[in-house]
Amino acid sequence: MPIQPIRLFGDPVLLTPSNEVVDFDKELRVLVADLIETMHDAPGAGLAAPQIGVPLRVFVWDIDDALGHLINPTLDLSDDMQEGEEGCLSFPDLSYSTPRSMRVVAKGWNMFGEPVNIEGSELLARALQHETDHLNGVLFIDRLSPENRKLAMKEIRQSQWFGLAQDSGTEPIVKLSPHNTFGIGL
């Protein structure tokens, strides 16, 4: 399977909600394989289809030597929160303390169309939330406090990769999360 280029902040595909997967076919299995290979090559702990320019509700993760994928996910989040460093392959070398739910139950399907339930806490819960956000057009910087978002945007503007998004004719857009942030980052 070929390694795909990862889309950087400023690419409109990262801000666009993804489409539901309706065909659980060979093309979907190839997409999952491409995501896994690209994630491992980067290297990263998770990767969503929009990050390689495919607007479908598919993501993969590799947390604590547990490799997985989920299609058309929905999340049930715990009320207890965690703060922890979070980064993203679409934001090279950028990480900030980001609030997330401590535990999550993710429901969806595998690449064969079979129902899947994933229960995760701490790092796995963070990854499942982060990648599902990508499918909804939400970026991790949308979850930062106003002060940290301002610092992150300054760091992004000063980065070498930021010019790549500008050169492609797209200006980065920062939007607030449409999801409940539990009063954090508003």
C-alpha positions in Angstrom: 0.0 0.0 0.0 1.4 3.4 -0.8 2.2 6.0 1.8 0.1 9.1 1.3 1.0 12.8 1.9 -0.5 14.2 5.1 -2.5 17.3 4.7 -1.4 20.3 6.8 -3.3 22.9 8.7 -4.8 25.3 6.1 -6.1 22.6 3.8 -9.9 23.0 3.6 -10.4 19.2 3.8 -9.4 19.3 7.4 -12.2 21.7 8.3 -14.9 19.9 6.3 -17.2 17.2 8.0 -16.6 13.8 6.4 -19.1 11.7 4.6 -20.5 8.4 6.1 -19.1 5.2 4.6 -21.8 3.3 2.8 -19.7 0.7 0.9 -17.6 -1.8 2.9 -15.7 -2.9 -0.1 -12.1 -3.6 -1.3 -11.5 0.2 -1.8 -12.3 0.8 1.9 -9.9 -2.0 3.0 -7.2 -0.3 0.8 -7.9 3.0 2.4 -7.5 1.5 5.9 -4.2 -0.1 4.9 -3.0 3.2 3.4 -3.9 5.0 6.6 -2.1 2.5 8.7 1.1 2.6 6.6 1.0 6.4 6.4 0.5 6.7 10.2 3.4 4.3 10.9 5.7 6.1 8.4 5.0 9.5 9.9 5.2 8.2 12.8 2.0 8.9 14.6 -0.5 7.4 17.1 -3.6 8.0 14.9 -4.6 9.2 11.5 -8.0 10.1 10.0 -9.0 9.8 6.3 -9.4 13.6 5.9 -5.7 14.0 6.8 -4.8 12.2 3.6 -7.4 14.1 1.6 -10.2 11.5 1.7 -13.5 13.0 3.2 -14.8 9.7 4.7 -15.5 8.8 8.3 -12.6 6.4 8.8 -9.6 6.5 11.1 -6.9 4.3 12.5 -4.8 4.2 15.7 -1.8 2.5 17.2 -1.8 3.0 20.9 0.2 0.8 23.3 0.9 -1.8 20.6 -2.9 -2.0 19.9 -3.6 -1.3 16.2 -7.2 -0.6 15.3 -9.5 1.2 12.9 -13.1 2.5 13.2 -15.6 3.5 10.5 -18.6 5.9 11.0 -17.8 6.3 14.8 -20.0 7.7 17.5 -18.7 8.5 20.9 -20.1 8.2 24.4 -17.9 10.5 26.6 -17.4 10.3 30.3 -17.9 13.4 32.4 -14.5 13.2 34.1 -11.8 15.1 32.2 -8.1 14.8 31.6 -5.5 17.4 30.5 -2.5 16.2 28.5 -0.1 17.0 25.7 -1.7 16.5 22.3 -0.2 16.9 18.9 -1.3 16.2 15.4 0.4 15.0 12.2 -1.4 17.9 10.4 0.5 20.3 12.7 4.1 19.2 12.6 6.1 19.7 15.8 3.2 21.4 17.6 1.7 20.1 20.9 -0.3 21.7 23.6 -2.1 20.6 26.7 -5.6 19.8 25.5 -8.7 18.9 27.6 -10.4 15.6 26.7 -12.8 13.2 28.4 -11.0 10.6 30.5 -13.0 7.6 29.2 -14.9 7.0 26.0 -16.9 4.2 24.4 -16.6 4.4 20.6 -19.2 2.6 18.5 -18.9 2.0 14.7 -17.9 -0.6 12.2 -14.8 -2.4 11.0 -13.7 -2.5 7.4 -15.9 -5.6 6.8 -19.1 -3.9 8.0 -19.2 -5.7 11.3 -20.2 -3.6 14.4 -17.4 -2.7 16.8 -17.4 -1.2 20.3 -14.1 0.2 21.7 -13.7 1.2 25.3 -10.7 3.4 26.1 -9.3 5.5 28.8 -6.5 8.0 29.0 -4.3 7.9 25.8 -6.7 5.7 23.8 -9.6 7.8 24.8 -7.7 10.9 23.8 -6.8 9.4 20.4 -10.4 8.2 19.7 -11.7 11.7 20.5 -9.0 13.4 18.4 -9.5 11.3 15.3 -13.3 11.5 15.6 -12.9 15.3 15.8 -11.0 15.2 12.4 -14.1 13.4 10.9 -16.2 16.3 12.1 -13.9 19.0 10.7 -12.7 19.9 14.2 -9.0 20.4 15.0 -7.3 19.9 18.3 -6.4 23.7 18.4 -10.2 24.3 18.5 -10.2 22.7 21.9 -7.5 24.9 23.4 -8.0 27.8 25.8 -8.1 31.2 24.1 -4.6 31.9 25.5 -3.1 28.6 24.3 -4.9 29.0 20.9 -3.3 32.4 20.5 0.1 30.9 21.3 -0.4 28.0 19.0 -1.4 30.3 16.1 1.7 32.3 16.6 3.8 29.2 16.6 2.0 28.0 13.5 2.6 31.3 11.6 6.3 31.1 12.5 6.7 27.4 11.4 8.4 26.4 8.1 5.4 24.3 7.0 2.9 27.1 7.5 4.0 28.7 4.2 3.1 25.5 2.4 -0.6 26.1 3.2 -0.4 29.7 2.1 1.4 28.9 -1.1 -1.4 26.5 -2.0 -3.8 29.5 -2.0 -5.7 28.5 1.2 -5.7 30.6 4.3 -5.9 28.8 7.6 -9.2 29.2 9.4 -9.6 28.7 13.2 -13.1 27.9 14.3 -14.6 27.1 17.7 -15.6 23.6 18.4 -19.3 22.9 17.9 -18.9 20.2 20.6 -19.4 20.8 24.3 -16.0 21.8 25.7 -17.3 21.7 29.3 -16.6 25.4 29.7 -12.9 25.0 28.7 -11.6 27.0 25.8 -14.6 29.2 25.2 
